[in-house]
């Protein structure tokens, strides 16, 4: 302020004497008014809000209303997106497939959308399949799930083609899973076409599962078309299970159709898995006989550097790659030998080489094909299929 006063006095020195006195009064008055206004403004800012004078109505309307700050979602509620790309080369043909998954939390569960993209003839990445999974948790502990499958129609628009509704209830050691499959009829109405119920009970040492499938008949009644009972238990050094599947026979009665036995054991760091599958022979109607579909023995060994080598041998009564039995009598023959070598890489990457030998028409084992699968640290997969000559 002293500088401003000095400048004003200096200016008055160049004004003629007749007007100098009047201008001096005007300048001093203006300087005093400015000092008082600045002092009151500073004092008003230092006063509490309750003692400040009310603002004018025009000023209140000019200011926008205060908006609440947007809440930042918690880390567990953020949307999770994953994408995996599979590049497959078969001889001179190379094609790719991309699998996407979007998962986000909701107030009572979560929603997951799965998509499969593949290039079309025009070269664009089109969605060949989309499945939406809605999971809802009820207050009583029941979990409800709805699977909506969508496929492209003639106009390349995704339309629902199948809906599966599932309910999971748990009471003690018993878990009941109910599923209902709906498909549209010729009028577009969603109609149940399959009902499935799975009851599981037991503990980690011993479990039992009963699966019952019902389908509608021509008269509209629901009939049991598939029943499967699986029992599993822990044994010294591993686990074993037995599954019995029943389907209607020629007279419409439930009859044993397939028996599957599996045993896993670990001895001296070597894991052995044995699977035996027998199935009913449809050539005999009254007294069903069983033939060997598969008897596979797999042994896995791990080296010091983390490389896992699995050797598998499969015996069967069926012809290679078919469903018909061999005409030549005799014991089951070896139909396939497989060697898988998985080598770990850096940051979760891996390389898997699978070599397969199969029995040909001359009943001799010959090299059939080799598959090289490479997975990078981001989960993208590159696969090369090389048939043997």
C-alpha positions, 0 to 999 in steps of 0.5 A: 500500500505505501507504494500505491500512495507514493505513486498517487502523490507523484502523479499529483505533482504534475497536475496544475495547482487549481485542481491539485487539491480536489484530485488529492481528496478523491485519490485518498478516498479511493485508497481508504475504501480499497483498504477497508474492503480488503480488511473485511474480506479477510475477516469474513474468511476467518469467521466460522460458517455459522457467523458468515452472512447469507449469500444472495439468492442469485449466487446460490442458483449460480453454483451447482449443487454438490454431488456425492463422490463416486464410490470406488468398488472394492478389489473383490468386486472388480470385473475380472477378464481373461483371454486365452488364444489357441493356435493349432497347426495341422499340416499346412492348415493353421487356425486359431481359437480364442476363449474369453471370460468376463466375471463380475460380482453382483449383490447376491452372486456373480455373472460370468460370460464365456465366449469362443471366437474363431475366424470366419471365411471373411477373416473376422473373429466371430463369436461361435458360442456364448454362455452366460452363467448367473450364480445366486446365493439364497439366504438359506444357503442354496446356490442357484445357477442358470446357464444360457447358451447362445449360438449364431443364427442365419443372420449371425446374431446370437440367440439363446438355444439352451437354458440349464437351471441348477440348484445346489442344496447342502445339509450336513454331509449330503449335497443335492444338485437338481438340473433342468434343461430347457430348449425352444420348440418349433413355436419358440416356447421353452420346454423342459427336455431333461431333468437330472438329480445328483445326490452326494454324501459322505466324507473325504475318506468315503463318498457315494454319488447317485445320478438319475436322469429323466426324459419325457416320453411321447405321452408326456410322462417322465421316465428314467433313462440313465442311472449311475451310482459311484462309490469312492474311498481312500485306500493305503497309498491312494484312492479307488472308485467304482461306477455302475451305469444303468440304461433301459434294455430292449424291454424298457427295464433298467439294466447294467450298461457300463462299469468303470473302475479306477485306482490311483496310487503313489509309491516312491514318488511314482504315481500310477493310475489304472482305469478299467471300463466294461460295457454291455454287449448289445448282441445279447438281449436276454443275458447281457454280457460285458466286453472290455472297452478300455484298460489303461495303465498310466505311470507318471515320473518327475525328474529333479528339474520338474519335468513330468513324463507319463507313459500310458498303455491301453488295451481294448476289445474294440477296433482302433477308433471304432465302436465295433468289436474285433472279429478275431477271438482272443484276449484284449490287445494293446491298441494305443501307447502314449508318452507325454513329456511336460517341461516347465518354463519360466513364469508359469510357461510350459511345453508338452510333447505327446507321442502316440502309437496306435494299432493299425489294420495289420494289428501292429503298433505304428507311430500315429501322430505327435502333438506339441503344445506350448503355453506362455506365461499369459496362458496363450496356447500354441498347438502343433499337430503332426501326423506320422507318415 
